[in-house]
Amino acid sequence: MVARHFKILFAAALISVVGVAAQAKDLIIGSRADPAIDPHYQWLSTNVAYSQHIFDSLVRKDAKAQWLPSLAVSWKAIDNLTWEMSLRKGVKFHDGSPFTADDVLFSFDRLSKVPNNPNPYTANVRGVKSIEKIDDHTIRIHTAKPNPLMMGPISNFFIVSKKVSEGASTQDFRTGKAAIGTGPYKFVSYNPGSELVVARNDDYWGEKEPWDKVRFKIIPNDQARVAALLGGDIDVIDFPPPTEVPAIEKNPNTVVFKSPSDRVIYLILDVGREDSPYVFAKDGSKIKNPMMDKRVRLAMSMAINRDAIVSRVMGGLAERQNQYIPKGFVGYNPDLPELEYNPEKAKKLLAEAGYPDGFALTVHCSNNRYVNDAKLCEVVGQMLTRIGIAMKVETMPKNIFFPKIATYKKVHFSLILIGWGNSSTGTAGPFLTSIFHTPDKKRRMGHANRAHYDDPAYDKMGEDAVQELDPEVRAKKMRDAMAYIVDKMVGIPMHTQYVIIGTRKGLVATPRVDENTIAMAIRPAK
């Protein structure tokens, strides 16, 4: 009887172990952001991360932003304006159809044709005049000007199937009808605002994934996401707030992985419009935009206590910044001094500029895009209030915020908090030709100029830098351009945020400098 009872218990335990092992082959990731699914709709790093599961790009990046072969196995410059790429042979889309050069040409053409796109991916092929098919597995990319950094942005250019995607809408991707790529996972289902499910592609050309299925649970609320991890309901979470990191570290069943990211958080000021929508006198009457005066911009920068932001708001999981790219990136200028925190001097500068009593201003931010973005916005409002600027703070979900600061259009706001990632090239190049460059849709320049800044001298500096073929000369030109634009104080750099990933015990996560949370960077612990 005892022996029989033991056998029953042993069998039950074995079933339990087998069940756990089977479950362990699925990975559940708690993500703060809802995916676009369409890999050409709304260029955001979170959407880039999701796209990497279902689709491939010609070139991919590793965790440190180094370029690696993907659908292109090699590339070489034929001349200063032509790159030749050899495409990977034997690759099949999830429906079994072969990948060829025709799919690359179709994807390139589609980038600019996705309707109502709040942030197009076209900036990633800036300067590309055309893509020529040499044969089914060879293409040539023709550029308008020399572009030695082109392979970096191309890592965000995902290839879709011409056969499936021709005539397909963004909604067709969301339903799965057109969500057919060559990536390591296949689309299974998507419930907007709730869950995306993908399954391992056993016919993938690259390394096979350890997870049968990956479930992305959409949990925008930071505390709820942390609670789900601590409660054992999910395996991985992205972007836990710094204040919650100690709780994850102290829990015996969870682990934290962290590393500095490539993203600088900063304020963008409306410097190009006399009539800015959220600038008023303190009595509520309209006034000429004070931020057009450099002294006012400098005063606003001096009001920002970056050390306090890093230590108190970010819990030490950030690094203060004095320019728009992190240390170690090409174009970072080590000769630039730290930006001064001096509220009293700031008040004097406001008075010199003609605003001794300050003025009224609203800062707008997302509340679910960057680490602690809403709290950062509130703190910025408090700091600017202390120098006499009557501040209002308005935060909103990113799906509302970003369309209101859509590219190549007048921005709805006067002061915004935003971030910019720099890993696509590991240099200041994309920043110099995107953020404060005069908007030029035809040349895909200045696509993210939300300051309405127009400076031909700066435009030329940035363009010359990214087109320079000599690496040492290019680096110097980037440093010079960085010094120039920091001096103008069109934006106010604050800090570089950390990449933070929380996992259950038994997993190993590799934080990526580009902040992409991907299942391919999560592995069972050995």
C-alpha positions as CSV (number, residue, x, y, z in Angstrom):
1,M,0.0,0.0,0.0
2,V,2.8,2.4,0.9
3,A,4.7,1.4,-2.2
4,R,1.6,2.0,-4.3
5,H,1.1,5.4,-2.6
6,F,4.7,6.3,-3.3
7,K,4.3,5.4,-7.0
8,I,1.3,7.6,-7.3
9,L,3.1,10.5,-5.7
10,F,6.1,10.0,-7.9
11,A,4.0,9.8,-11.0
12,A,2.2,13.0,-10.0
13,A,5.5,14.7,-9.4
14,L,6.8,13.6,-12.7
15,I,3.7,14.9,-14.5
16,S,4.2,18.2,-12.6
17,V,7.9,18.4,-13.7
18,V,7.1,17.6,-17.3
19,G,4.3,20.2,-17.2
20,V,6.6,22.9,-15.9
21,A,9.3,21.9,-18.5
22,A,6.7,22.2,-21.2
23,Q,5.5,25.6,-19.9
24,A,9.1,26.7,-19.7
25,K,9.3,26.5,-23.5
26,D,6.9,29.4,-23.7
27,L,8.1,32.9,-22.7
28,I,5.8,35.6,-21.4
29,I,7.0,39.2,-21.7
30,G,5.2,42.1,-19.9
31,S,5.7,45.0,-22.3
32,R,4.7,48.6,-21.7
33,A,4.0,49.4,-25.4
34,D,1.4,48.2,-27.9
35,P,2.9,47.0,-31.2
36,A,2.1,48.5,-34.6
37,I,2.7,45.0,-36.3
38,D,3.1,46.8,-39.7
39,P,6.9,47.2,-39.7
40,H,6.7,50.3,-41.8
41,Y,4.2,52.2,-39.6
42,Q,5.2,54.6,-36.9
43,W,9.0,54.5,-36.4
44,L,9.6,54.0,-32.7
45,S,12.2,51.8,-31.0
46,T,9.4,49.7,-29.4
47,N,7.9,49.0,-32.8
48,V,11.4,48.2,-34.2
49,A,11.8,45.7,-31.4
50,Y,8.5,43.9,-32.1
51,S,9.2,43.9,-35.8
52,Q,12.4,41.9,-35.3
53,H,10.5,38.9,-34.3
54,I,8.4,38.5,-37.4
55,F,10.5,40.3,-40.0
56,D,14.2,40.7,-40.9
57,S,16.2,43.6,-42.1
58,L,19.1,43.6,-44.6
59,V,21.5,44.4,-41.8
60,R,20.9,43.8,-38.1
61,K,22.6,45.1,-34.9
62,D,23.9,43.2,-31.9
63,A,23.4,44.3,-28.3
64,K,26.2,46.9,-28.6
65,A,24.9,48.3,-31.9
66,Q,27.6,46.6,-34.1
67,W,26.4,45.9,-37.6
68,L,25.9,42.2,-38.6
69,P,24.7,40.4,-41.7
70,S,21.0,39.5,-41.9
71,L,19.1,39.2,-45.2
72,A,22.2,40.7,-46.7
73,V,25.3,38.5,-46.2
74,S,27.8,41.1,-47.4
75,W,28.0,44.6,-48.8
76,K,30.6,46.7,-50.5
77,A,31.0,50.2,-51.9
78,I,31.2,50.1,-55.7
79,D,31.9,53.9,-55.7
80,N,31.1,56.9,-53.5
81,L,27.4,56.7,-54.5
82,T,26.8,53.0,-54.9
83,W,26.6,50.1,-52.5
84,E,26.3,46.5,-53.7
85,M,24.6,44.0,-51.4
86,S,24.6,40.2,-51.7
87,L,21.4,38.8,-50.4
88,R,21.0,35.6,-48.4
89,K,20.0,32.6,-50.5
90,G,17.5,29.9,-49.5
91,V,15.5,32.2,-47.2
92,K,11.7,31.6,-47.2
93,F,8.9,33.7,-45.9
94,H,6.6,32.2,-43.4
95,D,4.2,31.1,-46.1
96,G,6.9,29.2,-47.9
97,S,7.5,31.7,-50.7
98,P,11.2,32.5,-51.5
99,F,12.8,35.8,-50.5
100,T,14.4,37.7,-53.4
101,A,15.5,41.1,-54.5
102,D,12.0,41.9,-55.6
103,D,10.9,41.9,-52.0
104,V,13.6,44.4,-51.1
105,L,12.6,46.8,-53.9
106,F,8.9,46.5,-53.0
107,S,9.6,47.2,-49.3
108,F,11.7,50.2,-50.2
109,D,8.9,51.6,-52.3
110,R,6.3,50.9,-49.6
111,L,8.1,52.9,-46.9
112,S,6.9,56.2,-48.3
113,K,3.4,55.0,-49.2
114,V,1.9,53.9,-45.8
115,P,-1.0,56.3,-45.3
116,N,-1.6,58.4,-42.2
117,N,1.9,57.4,-40.9
118,P,2.7,59.6,-37.8
119,N,6.4,58.8,-37.9
120,P,7.5,57.2,-41.2
121,Y,10.5,54.9,-41.5
122,T,11.7,56.9,-44.6
123,A,14.4,58.6,-42.6
124,N,16.2,55.2,-42.4
125,V,16.7,55.3,-46.2
126,R,17.5,59.0,-46.3
127,G,19.6,59.9,-49.3
128,V,18.8,56.6,-51.2
129,K,17.8,57.5,-54.7
130,S,17.0,54.1,-55.9
131,I,17.5,50.3,-55.3
132,E,18.5,48.4,-58.4
133,K,18.0,44.7,-58.9
134,I,21.1,43.0,-60.4
135,D,19.7,39.5,-60.0
136,D,17.5,37.7,-57.6
137,H,20.1,37.9,-54.8
138,T,22.1,41.0,-55.7
139,I,21.0,44.6,-55.3
140,R,22.7,48.0,-55.7
141,I,21.7,50.9,-53.6
142,H,22.3,54.3,-55.3
143,T,22.6,57.4,-53.1
144,A,22.3,61.0,-53.9
145,K,25.5,61.8,-51.9
146,P,28.2,59.8,-50.2
147,N,26.7,57.9,-47.2
148,P,29.3,55.9,-45.3
149,L,26.9,55.4,-42.4
150,M,24.0,54.0,-44.4
151,M,24.2,50.4,-43.0
152,G,23.2,51.6,-39.5
153,P,19.8,53.1,-40.4
154,I,19.1,50.3,-42.8
155,S,18.9,48.0,-39.8
156,N,15.5,49.5,-39.1
157,F,14.3,48.9,-42.7
158,F,12.3,45.6,-42.6
159,I,11.6,43.5,-45.6
160,V,8.0,42.4,-46.3
161,S,6.7,39.9,-48.8
162,K,5.8,41.6,-52.1
163,K,3.5,38.6,-52.8
164,V,1.5,39.1,-49.6
165,S,1.9,42.8,-48.9
166,E,1.1,44.3,-52.3
167,G,-2.1,46.3,-51.7
168,A,-2.2,45.3,-48.0
169,S,-3.1,47.9,-45.4
170,T,-1.7,48.5,-41.9
171,Q,-4.9,46.9,-40.6
172,D,-4.1,43.8,-42.7
173,F,-0.8,43.4,-40.7
174,R,-2.6,43.8,-37.4
175,T,-5.0,41.0,-38.2
176,G,-2.1,38.8,-39.3
177,K,-3.3,38.6,-42.9
178,A,-0.1,40.4,-44.1
179,A,2.1,39.8,-41.1
180,I,4.3,37.3,-43.0
181,G,8.0,37.8,-42.8
182,T,11.2,35.8,-42.7
183,G,11.9,36.4,-39.0
184,P,12.6,33.9,-36.2
185,Y,8.9,33.9,-35.1
186,K,5.6,33.7,-36.9
187,F,2.6,35.8,-36.2
188,V,-0.1,33.9,-34.2
189,S,-2.6,36.4,-32.9
190,Y,-2.9,40.0,-31.8
191,N,-5.4,41.5,-29.4
192,P,-4.8,45.3,-29.5
193,G,-4.0,46.6,-26.0
194,S,-3.9,43.1,-24.6
195,E,-1.5,40.5,-26.2
196,L,0.6,39.7,-29.2
197,V,1.5,36.0,-29.6
198,V,4.2,34.7,-31.9
199,A,5.4,31.1,-32.5
200,R,8.9,29.9,-33.3
201,N,9.7,29.7,-37.0
202,D,11.3,26.2,-37.3
203,D,12.4,27.0,-40.8
204,Y,14.3,30.1,-39.8
205,W,17.6,30.6,-41.7
206,G,19.4,31.7,-38.5
207,E,19.8,30.4,-35.0
208,K,16.7,28.5,-33.7
209,E,15.0,30.1,-30.8
210,P,14.5,28.1,-27.5
211,W,10.9,29.3,-27.0
212,D,7.9,27.5,-28.7
213,K,5.8,30.6,-28.2
214,V,6.3,34.1,-27.0
215,R,3.4,36.0,-25.5
216,F,3.8,39.8,-25.2
217,K,1.3,40.9,-22.5
218,I,0.6,44.6,-22.9
219,I,0.8,46.2,-19.5
220,P,1.3,50.0,-19.8
221,N,1.1,50.6,-16.0
222,D,4.6,50.4,-14.6
223,Q,3.5,49.2,-11.1
224,A,1.2,46.6,-12.6
225,R,4.0,45.2,-14.8
226,V,6.3,44.9,-11.8
227,A,3.6,43.3,-9.7
228,A,3.0,40.7,-12.5
229,L,6.7,39.8,-12.5
230,L,7.0,39.6,-8.7
231,G,3.8,37.5,-8.6
232,G,5.1,35.0,-11.1
233,D,2.5,35.7,-13.7
234,I,5.0,36.7,-16.3
235,D,8.7,35.9,-17.1
236,V,10.1,39.2,-18.2
237,I,9.3,42.9,-18.0
238,D,10.8,45.9,-19.7
239,F,11.2,49.4,-18.4
240,P,10.5,48.9,-14.7
241,P,10.7,52.3,-13.0
242,P,13.9,52.8,-11.1
243,T,12.0,53.1,-7.8
244,E,10.8,49.5,-8.2
245,V,14.2,48.0,-9.1
246,P,15.3,47.4,-5.5
247,A,12.1,45.3,-4.9
248,I,12.9,43.2,-7.9
249,E,16.5,42.8,-6.9
250,K,15.6,41.8,-3.3
251,N,13.0,39.2,-4.4
252,P,14.6,35.7,-4.4
253,N,12.6,34.7,-7.5
254,T,13.5,37.6,-9.7
255,V,16.6,39.2,-11.3
256,V,17.5,42.6,-12.7
257,F,19.7,43.1,-15.7
258,K,20.8,46.7,-16.5
259,S,23.1,48.7,-18.7
260,P,23.4,52.3,-20.0
261,S,21.3,52.9,-23.2
262,D,22.0,55.0,-26.3
263,R,19.0,57.3,-25.6
264,V,19.4,60.8,-24.4
265,I,16.4,62.5,-22.8
266,Y,16.0,66.2,-23.4
267,L,13.6,69.1,-23.9
268,I,12.8,70.6,-27.2
269,L,11.9,74.3,-27.3
270,D,9.8,76.0,-29.9
271,V,12.4,78.6,-31.2
272,G,11.0,79.3,-34.6
273,R,7.4,80.6,-34.1
274,E,6.6,84.0,-32.7
275,D,3.1,82.8,-31.9
276,S,3.7,79.6,-30.0
277,P,0.5,77.8,-28.9
278,Y,1.3,77.3,-25.2
279,V,3.2,80.5,-24.4
280,F,1.4,83.3,-22.6
281,A,1.9,86.2,-20.3
282,K,1.1,85.4,-16.7
283,D,-2.2,87.1,-17.0
284,G,-3.2,84.8,-19.8
285,S,-2.6,87.2,-22.7
286,K,-0.7,86.2,-25.8
287,I,2.9,87.4,-26.1
288,K,5.8,86.9,-28.5
289,N,7.5,83.6,-27.9
290,P,10.3,84.3,-25.3
291,M,12.1,81.1,-26.3
292,M,13.2,82.7,-29.5
293,D,15.7,84.5,-27.3
294,K,18.8,82.5,-26.5
295,R,19.1,84.0,-23.0
296,V,15.7,82.6,-22.1
297,R,16.7,79.1,-23.4
298,L,20.0,79.3,-21.4
299,A,18.0,80.3,-18.3
300,M,15.7,77.3,-18.8
301,S,18.7,75.0,-19.0
302,M,20.3,76.5,-15.9
303,A,17.0,75.8,-14.0
304,I,17.4,72.0,-14.6
305,N,19.2,70.2,-11.8
306,R,20.5,67.2,-13.7
307,D,22.2,65.6,-10.7
308,A,18.9,65.7,-8.8
309,I,17.1,64.1,-11.7
310,V,19.6,61.3,-11.9
311,S,19.7,60.6,-8.2
312,R,16.1,61.2,-7.1
313,V,13.9,60.7,-10.1
314,M,15.9,58.0,-11.9
315,G,17.2,56.3,-8.7
316,G,20.8,56.5,-9.9
317,L,19.9,54.5,-13.0
318,A,20.9,57.2,-15.5
319,E,23.8,59.5,-16.4
320,R,23.6,63.2,-16.7
321,Q,24.2,64.6,-20.2
322,N,25.6,67.9,-21.5
323,Q,24.9,67.1,-25.2
324,Y,22.6,65.0,-27.4
325,I,24.6,61.8,-27.7
326,P,26.1,59.6,-25.0
327,K,29.8,59.4,-24.2
328,G,31.7,57.0,-26.3
329,F,29.6,57.7,-29.5
330,V,31.3,59.2,-32.5
331,G,30.5,62.9,-32.4
332,Y,30.5,63.3,-28.7
333,N,32.5,66.3,-27.9
334,P,34.7,65.9,-24.8
335,D,35.6,69.5,-24.8
336,L,32.1,70.8,-24.0
337,P,31.7,71.8,-20.3
338,E,28.9,70.4,-18.1
339,L,25.7,72.4,-18.4
340,E,25.5,74.7,-15.4
341,Y,22.8,74.5,-12.7
342,N,22.3,78.0,-11.4
343,P,18.7,79.1,-10.7
344,E,19.7,82.6,-9.5
345,K,21.7,83.3,-12.7
346,A,18.8,81.9,-14.6
347,K,16.5,84.5,-13.1
348,K,18.9,87.3,-14.1
349,L,19.0,86.1,-17.6
350,L,15.2,86.1,-17.8
351,A,15.3,89.7,-16.6
352,E,17.9,90.7,-19.1
353,A,15.8,89.2,-21.9
354,G,12.8,91.4,-20.8
355,Y,11.0,88.9,-18.6
356,P,11.8,89.8,-15.0
357,D,8.4,88.4,-13.9
358,G,8.7,85.4,-16.1
359,F,5.9,84.1,-18.4
360,A,3.5,81.1,-18.6
361,L,4.4,77.9,-20.4
362,T,3.1,74.3,-20.7
363,V,5.4,71.3,-21.1
364,H,3.9,68.3,-22.9
365,C,5.2,64.7,-22.5
366,S,4.3,61.1,-23.0
367,N,3.4,59.1,-20.0
368,N,4.3,55.6,-21.3
369,R,7.2,55.9,-23.6
370,Y,10.4,56.7,-21.7
371,V,11.5,55.6,-18.2
372,N,9.7,57.9,-15.7
373,D,8.6,60.2,-18.5
374,A,5.5,61.6,-16.7
375,K,7.5,62.1,-13.4
376,L,10.3,63.8,-15.3
377,C,7.8,66.2,-16.9
378,E,6.5,67.1,-13.4
379,V,9.9,67.7,-12.1
380,V,10.9,69.8,-15.1
381,G,7.7,71.9,-14.4
382,Q,8.7,72.4,-10.8
383,M,12.3,73.4,-11.6
384,L,11.2,76.0,-14.3
385,T,8.6,77.3,-11.9
386,R,11.3,78.2,-9.4
387,I,12.9,80.7,-11.8
388,G,9.6,82.5,-12.4
389,I,8.0,80.6,-15.3
390,A,4.4,79.7,-14.5
391,M,4.4,76.1,-15.6
392,K,1.6,73.7,-16.5
393,V,2.3,70.0,-17.1
394,E,0.3,67.9,-19.5
395,T,1.1,64.2,-20.1
396,M,-0.6,61.7,-22.4
397,P,-0.2,58.2,-23.8
398,K,2.4,58.0,-26.6
399,N,-0.2,57.1,-29.2
400,I,-1.8,60.5,-28.6
401,F,1.5,62.4,-28.0
402,F,3.5,61.4,-31.1
403,P,0.9,62.2,-33.7
404,K,0.7,65.7,-32.3
405,I,4.4,66.1,-32.9
406,A,4.3,64.4,-36.3
407,T,7.2,65.1,-38.6
408,Y,7.3,67.7,-41.3
409,K,4.3,69.4,-39.7
410,K,3.7,72.2,-37.3
411,V,4.0,70.8,-33.8
412,H,1.0,71.3,-31.5
413,F,3.1,72.1,-28.5
414,S,5.7,74.7,-27.3
415,L,7.9,72.7,-25.0
416,I,8.2,68.9,-25.1
417,L,10.2,66.2,-23.4
418,I,11.5,63.6,-25.7
419,G,14.3,61.0,-26.2
420,W,16.5,60.1,-29.1
421,G,18.4,56.9,-29.6
422,N,21.7,56.9,-31.3
423,S,22.5,53.2,-31.9
424,S,21.5,53.1,-35.6
425,T,25.0,54.3,-36.6
426,G,26.8,54.7,-33.2
427,T,27.4,58.3,-34.2
428,A,25.9,61.7,-34.0
429,G,25.0,61.5,-37.7
430,P,21.3,60.7,-37.6
431,F,20.8,63.3,-34.9
432,L,22.6,66.0,-36.8
433,T,20.4,65.6,-39.9
434,S,17.1,64.9,-38.1
435,I,16.4,66.8,-34.9
436,F,17.4,70.4,-35.6
437,H,18.1,70.3,-39.4
438,T,15.7,72.4,-41.4
439,P,12.8,70.2,-42.5
440,D,13.3,69.0,-46.1
441,K,10.8,66.2,-46.9
442,K,12.2,65.7,-50.4
443,R,15.7,64.9,-49.1
444,R,14.3,63.3,-45.9
445,M,16.2,65.8,-43.8
446,G,15.0,67.3,-40.5
447,H,12.2,64.8,-40.2
448,A,12.1,65.2,-36.4
449,N,12.7,68.9,-36.2
450,R,10.0,69.8,-33.6
451,A,11.7,73.1,-32.6
452,H,10.9,74.8,-35.9
453,Y,14.6,75.6,-36.0
454,D,16.0,76.9,-39.3
455,D,19.8,77.4,-39.6
456,P,21.5,77.0,-43.0
457,A,24.9,77.1,-41.4
458,Y,24.1,74.2,-39.0
459,D,22.4,72.3,-41.9
460,K,25.6,72.4,-43.9
461,M,27.7,71.3,-40.9
462,G,25.6,68.3,-40.3
463,E,25.4,67.3,-44.0
464,D,29.1,67.7,-44.5
465,A,29.8,65.5,-41.5
466,V,27.6,62.6,-42.5
467,Q,28.9,62.6,-46.1
468,E,32.6,62.7,-45.1
469,L,34.3,59.5,-46.1
470,D,37.4,59.8,-43.9
471,P,36.5,58.5,-40.4
472,E,38.7,60.8,-38.5
473,V,37.7,63.9,-40.4
474,R,34.0,62.8,-40.1
475,A,34.4,62.5,-36.3
476,K,35.8,66.0,-36.0
477,K,33.1,67.5,-38.2
478,M,30.5,65.8,-36.0
479,R,32.1,67.1,-32.8
480,D,32.2,70.6,-34.3
481,A,28.5,70.4,-35.3
482,M,27.6,69.1,-31.8
483,A,29.4,72.1,-30.1
484,Y,27.6,74.5,-32.4
485,I,24.1,73.2,-31.7
486,V,24.6,72.7,-28.0
487,D,25.7,76.4,-27.8
488,K,22.4,77.4,-29.5
489,M,20.5,75.6,-26.7
490,V,17.6,74.8,-29.1
491,G,17.1,71.7,-26.9
492,I,18.1,71.1,-23.3
493,P,19.9,67.8,-22.8
494,M,19.2,66.1,-19.4
495,H,20.3,62.5,-19.1
496,T,20.9,59.1,-20.7
497,Q,18.5,56.5,-19.3
498,Y,19.5,53.0,-18.5
499,V,18.1,49.8,-20.1
500,I,16.5,47.8,-17.3
501,I,15.0,44.3,-17.7
502,G,13.5,42.3,-14.9
503,T,13.2,38.5,-15.2
504,R,12.2,35.5,-13.2
505,K,15.1,33.5,-11.8
506,G,16.4,31.0,-14.3
507,L,16.6,33.4,-17.2
508,V,19.4,35.5,-18.6
509,A,18.7,38.8,-20.3
510,T,21.1,40.8,-22.4
511,P,20.2,44.5,-22.3
512,R,20.6,46.2,-25.6
513,V,21.9,49.8,-26.0
514,D,19.0,50.4,-28.4
515,E,16.5,49.5,-25.6
516,N,14.9,46.8,-27.8
517,T,13.2,44.2,-25.7
518,I,13.3,41.1,-27.8
519,A,12.8,37.4,-27.1
520,M,16.1,36.7,-28.9
521,A,18.0,38.4,-26.1
522,I,16.3,36.2,-23.4
523,R,17.8,32.7,-22.8
524,P,17.4,30.0,-20.1
525,A,20.2,30.2,-17.6
526,K,22.8,27.4,-18.0
